[in-house]
Amino acid sequence: MENRWITGRLTAGAPRVRLICLPQAGGGAGAFSSWRAHLPEGVELAPVELPGRGTREADPMPARFDDLVDALYQGLLPELDVPYVLFGHSFGGALAYELTLRIEEQGAPAPLATLVSASRAPQTPPTGTISDAPDKELLAWLVNSDGLPRELLNYSDYVAYLLRTIRTDIAFAERYLVTDPRPVRTPLHALCGEEDQVVTAEQVRHWKECAAGDHSFTVMPGGHSYHQTHAPQLMEFVREILPAGGTPEEERP
């Protein structure tokens, strides 16, 4: 299957469940490369490439957060033809939740589960803002919060390009606030890193108010980028939440 929204598709064994992954602010499909060696058997990795980065550098980013969610819904509809799980990290967590709402509202095949990772609950305001900070201050914040490897600072042209994308995503994330969020019927699993300095466990814990059905809250080892530094533990969590042996397409209602 070819889909410009997905880059780096990979399957471990015969595919039974598709794992659709939405990256953090400024991130692309490559944010999930560390998962490739640890995929549970029968899981297809489908990393999302958002507009304005990576293989889609020439594609304009939508001007509004809601427009991005609408574009995501349309772009990922072809991916919902098999049992699947949505995973969103940080900014991607807000996208995963809103995408789940769109899917349920439109009557499209719902996820087996939605995982929101290192992402504050919609009704929880941010503890501060950084999207309008000068480049030097924003870069320091990104490095200190595990959002950018320090060695990349040696590549000034790439960093300048990256900052444009990061600013847009962070601004979307900072302005995202829903005082009365609608609960999703899909099982909702919230995760965070125990050493996260960007999003607190308490902010993540409040995702329970966005769940109409099954919900869990799990603290993982690591910081804000635990999904990259502790990929084996996260993939084990994914394996544990799947139905025994996965869910074959022929058994899907």
PETAPE-V148997 format. One record per residue. N is the residue number from 1. PHI is phi in whole degrees, -180 to 180 (none if undefined). Layout:
((N:PHI) (N:PHI))
This chain:
((1:none) (2:-107) (3:-153) (4:-65) (5:-80) (6:-120) (7:-132) (8:84) (9:-62) (10:-150) (11:-123) (12:-98) (13:77) (14:-67) (15:-69) (16:-124) (17:-137) (18:-98) (19:-106) (20:-92) (21:-116) (22:-110) (23:-83) (24:-72) (25:-55) (26:80) (27:-87) (28:-130) (29:-61) (30:-65) (31:-64) (32:-111) (33:-65) (34:-70) (35:-80) (36:-59) (37:-83) (38:-126) (39:-61) (40:-63) (41:-57) (42:85) (43:-102) (44:-98) (45:-85) (46:-129) (47:-75) (48:-85) (49:-104) (50:-76) (51:-62) (52:87) (53:-153) (54:54) (55:-70) (56:-117) (57:-57) (58:-81) (59:-83) (60:-68) (61:-76) (62:-55) (63:-75) (64:-128) (65:-58) (66:-62) (67:-66) (68:-65) (69:-64) (70:-61) (71:-65) (72:-60) (73:-58) (74:-66) (75:-70) (76:-97) (77:-51) (78:-65) (79:-84) (80:-94) (81:-88) (82:-133) (83:-55) (84:-148) (85:-124) (86:-98) (87:-128) (88:-131) (89:-107) (90:57) (91:-54) (92:-64) (93:-65) (94:-63) (95:-63) (96:-64) (97:-65) (98:-65) (99:-65) (100:-61) (101:-59) (102:-60) (103:-61) (104:-67) (105:-64) (106:-86) (107:77) (108:-75) (109:-56) (110:-81) (111:-67) (112:-62) (113:-164) (114:-119) (115:-110) (116:-111) (117:-122) (118:51) (119:-130) (120:-70) (121:-63) (122:-57) (123:-87) (124:-100) (125:-68) (126:-66) (127:-78) (128:-175) (129:-127) (130:-141) (131:-64) (132:-98) (133:-71) (134:-58) (135:-53) (136:-61) (137:-69) (138:-64) (139:-63) (140:-62) (141:-64) (142:-64) (143:-65) (144:-69) (145:-101) (146:66) (147:-90) (148:-155) (149:-62) (150:-58) (151:-65) (152:-69) (153:-63) (154:-77) (155:-114) (156:-62) (157:-65) (158:-66) (159:-63) (160:-62) (161:-65) (162:-65) (163:-62) (164:-62) (165:-69) (166:-62) (167:-59) (168:-62) (169:-64) (170:-65) (171:-62) (172:-57) (173:-65) (174:-67) (175:-87) (176:-77) (177:-150) (178:-125) (179:-67) (180:-131) (181:-66) (182:-81) (183:-75) (184:-95) (185:-80) (186:-62) (187:-52) (188:-119) (189:-116) (190:-105) (191:-132) (192:-152) (193:-88) (194:-66) (195:-110) (196:-64) (197:-102) (198:-105) (199:-122) (200:-81) (201:-60) (202:-65) (203:-64) (204:-74) (205:-58) (206:-72) (207:-62) (208:-58) (209:-76) (210:-104) (211:-113) (212:-88) (213:-125) (214:-62) (215:-150) (216:-143) (217:-131) (218:-133) (219:-99) (220:-104) (221:-67) (222:108) (223:-101) (224:-64) (225:-101) (226:-59) (227:-64) (228:-98) (229:-79) (230:-128) (231:-58) (232:-60) (233:-66) (234:-68) (235:-66) (236:-66) (237:-62) (238:-59) (239:-60) (240:-71) (241:-85) (242:-74) (243:-56) (244:-52) (245:78) (246:83) (247:-124) (248:-60) (249:-56) (250:-68) (251:-93) (252:-74) (253:-62))
